[in-house]
């Protein structure tokens, strides 16, 4: 996988591992350099970062009481 330049396909395939900082240093650096040069891949990576931040933030919000009640009712019907 590693080489002088990573392709857009490689970046997209490895994007989640890159964002999770699960790649080796040199390969991660190659992807970071690619993202600096490639607007399409940068836009995709930026979207994924923002989406993750929104999901994290939503995970800390409390659901409205009515929604909680509807979910409990649904589970009681199927449980």
Residue pairs with C-beta under 8 A, 6 or more apart in sequence:
1 10
1 14
1 27
2 24
2 26
2 27
2 30
3 30
5 30
5 34
6 14
6 27
6 30
6 31
6 34
8 34
8 38
8 40
8 41
10 31
11 18
11 31
11 34
11 35
11 38
11 41
11 45
12 41
12 44
14 23
14 27
14 31
15 44
15 45
15 48
16 48
17 23
18 28
18 31
18 32
18 45
19 45
19 48
19 49
19 52
21 28
23 31
34 41
35 41
35 42
35 45
36 42
63 71
